[in-house]
Amino acid sequence: MTGVWARSRREYALTALFEGFFGAAWFGWGQAKPPAALNAVLAVGSVVAILTAIAGGVLSYRNRAASAAMDEQASRRRYGIIVGVEFGLAGLGAVVLGVTGRAAYIPVWVCAVVGVHFFPLAPVLRDRTLFPLGALMSGAAVAALIVGLTTHVTPSAVTGVAAGWLLTLFALANLAGATTRGTVAETA
């Protein structure tokens, strides 16, 4: 891969680290009153996500000399703005849902905001996989809303499993990219 979307092994590894970390966080959120049948899925997912994040951290350290989109000041600034807006919207929506007695739907809102935030982040991080991840995360939020409104399954269980596995699977793909696809680390 060449051009603007070319990614270094360090970028793949860092993405695996962050997606694995947040995958584990979603699995943790999913453990708030899940159906008993999901306990093993959430536990296994948590372990896989954490191990993936650790491996991503190790590989990013080993490739620390390689360039990354976040090395550029303009990219860091855009990233900060996008993440700031994301946190603001997630927080505002959580407050509104909490105040209106719909706190059970906070994970749905946060999952939707996270899904949407991947779209503007994709060009900043030079990561095309954030487009399908964003669409799938947004779809997981819609599924959690529907399940939450029509069954006794908590929305957090749905978002926990769906968002947790989506992030973990994408993290695993990035981990593979860190060992096979990325540009090799530069020498210091």
Order of alpha helices (4+ residues) and beta strands (2+ residues): alpha-alpha-alpha-alpha-alpha-alpha
